[in-house]
Amino acid sequence: MLSLIVCSTHPLLSAELRQNVAQTIGAEYEWVTIDNSANRYSIFEAYNEGARRAQGSYLVFMHEDVAFLTQDWGPKVIRHLETLPSVGVLGVAGNRELHRVPVGAWEGKDANKAGDAQKAEPGEHDRAEG
């Protein structure tokens, strides 16, 4: 089972995500929603709390403003993690910038200055560049 962990600040977005997941996941799942509408937690604290509450074998940390376009993505994620036991983390991010080197994510005023980025053309964001 997948545990979908969301730090929620906007109930409307969370409802849209729930509908999108129900239509696309294709696997057993549970929601672990951390209400952060009062800004009580950092994103890290919220995700750690979600991990403590989760009952699933696989934890999926996600923002509430995403939309899944792939049908039956849940079994694909599970199959990938089961066939590659050395993989402990799988991440997906949508972005219109391609980075020449792997970059991390962080909070702060200079967060948008990470790495050596260039603007991507539509459809290019799923292609690696080296």
C-alpha positions as CSV (number, residue, x, y, z in Angstrom):
1,M,0.0,0.0,0.0
2,L,1.1,3.5,-0.8
3,S,0.9,6.2,1.9
4,L,0.3,9.5,0.3
5,I,1.7,12.2,2.6
6,V,0.6,15.8,2.0
7,C,1.3,19.0,3.9
8,S,-2.0,20.8,3.3
9,T,-2.3,24.6,3.4
10,H,-5.2,25.0,0.9
11,P,-8.3,22.7,1.3
12,L,-9.4,23.4,-2.3
13,L,-6.1,22.2,-3.8
14,S,-6.2,19.2,-1.5
15,A,-9.7,18.2,-2.8
16,E,-8.5,18.5,-6.4
17,L,-5.5,16.3,-5.7
18,R,-7.7,13.7,-4.0
19,Q,-9.9,13.5,-7.1
20,N,-6.9,13.4,-9.4
21,V,-5.2,10.6,-7.5
22,A,-8.5,8.5,-7.2
23,Q,-8.7,8.7,-11.0
24,T,-5.1,7.8,-11.8
25,I,-3.3,5.8,-9.0
26,G,-4.6,2.3,-9.8
27,A,-3.3,0.9,-6.5
28,E,-4.3,0.6,-2.8
29,Y,-3.4,3.8,-0.9
30,E,-4.1,5.9,2.1
31,W,-4.1,9.6,2.7
32,V,-2.0,11.1,5.4
33,T,-2.8,14.8,5.4
34,I,-1.0,17.2,7.7
35,D,-3.1,20.3,8.1
36,N,-0.7,23.2,8.0
37,S,-3.2,26.0,7.3
38,A,-2.0,27.8,10.4
39,N,1.7,27.4,9.4
40,R,2.5,25.4,12.5
41,Y,5.1,23.2,10.7
42,S,7.9,23.5,8.3
43,I,7.5,21.2,5.3
44,F,10.1,18.9,6.9
45,E,8.3,18.7,10.2
46,A,5.0,18.1,8.4
47,Y,6.5,15.3,6.3
48,N,8.2,13.7,9.3
49,E,4.8,13.8,11.2
50,G,3.2,12.2,8.1
51,A,5.8,9.4,8.0
52,R,5.1,8.7,11.7
53,R,1.3,8.3,11.0
54,A,1.7,6.3,7.7
55,Q,0.6,2.7,7.6
56,G,1.8,1.8,4.0
57,S,4.9,0.0,2.9
58,Y,5.8,2.9,0.6
59,L,5.7,6.6,1.5
60,V,4.9,9.1,-1.2
61,F,5.6,12.7,-0.1
62,M,3.9,15.2,-2.4
63,H,2.9,18.8,-2.6
64,E,-0.9,19.4,-2.9
65,D,-0.5,21.4,-6.2
66,V,0.5,18.5,-8.4
67,A,-1.6,16.6,-10.9
68,F,-0.8,13.0,-12.1
69,L,-1.2,12.5,-15.9
70,T,-0.1,8.8,-16.0
71,Q,-2.8,6.2,-15.5
72,D,-2.0,3.5,-13.0
73,W,1.1,5.2,-11.7
74,G,0.8,3.5,-8.3
75,P,1.7,0.0,-9.5
76,K,4.5,1.4,-11.6
77,V,6.1,3.1,-8.6
78,I,5.7,-0.1,-6.5
79,R,7.1,-2.3,-9.2
80,H,10.1,0.0,-9.6
81,L,10.8,0.0,-5.9
82,E,10.4,-3.7,-5.6
83,T,12.6,-4.6,-8.6
84,L,15.4,-2.2,-7.6
85,P,15.9,-2.8,-3.8
86,S,18.8,-0.4,-3.8
87,V,16.5,2.5,-4.6
88,G,15.0,4.0,-1.5
89,V,13.8,7.3,-2.8
90,L,12.1,8.1,-6.1
91,G,11.4,11.7,-6.9
92,V,9.5,13.5,-9.6
93,A,9.4,17.2,-10.2
94,G,7.8,19.2,-13.0
95,N,9.8,22.2,-14.1
96,R,10.6,24.3,-17.1
97,E,14.3,24.6,-16.3
98,L,16.9,22.0,-17.2
99,H,20.0,21.8,-14.9
100,R,23.4,20.8,-16.3
101,V,24.3,19.3,-12.9
102,P,22.1,17.6,-10.3
103,V,20.8,20.1,-7.8
104,G,19.0,19.9,-4.5
105,A,16.1,21.9,-3.3
106,W,16.1,24.2,-0.3
107,E,14.2,27.1,1.1
108,G,15.6,30.6,1.2
109,K,15.8,33.8,-0.7
110,D,18.3,32.4,-3.2
111,A,16.5,29.1,-3.8
112,N,15.8,30.0,-7.5
113,K,19.6,30.4,-8.2
114,A,20.4,26.7,-7.8
115,G,22.7,25.1,-10.3
116,D,23.4,26.1,-13.9
117,A,19.9,26.3,-15.3
118,Q,18.5,27.1,-18.7
119,K,15.0,27.6,-19.9
120,A,13.4,24.5,-21.5
121,E,11.2,24.4,-24.5
122,P,7.7,22.8,-23.9
123,G,8.1,19.0,-23.8
124,E,11.9,19.2,-23.0
125,H,11.5,18.9,-19.3
126,D,11.5,15.1,-19.3
127,R,14.8,14.9,-21.1
128,A,18.2,14.8,-19.4
129,E,20.9,17.1,-20.6
130,G,24.6,16.6,-19.9
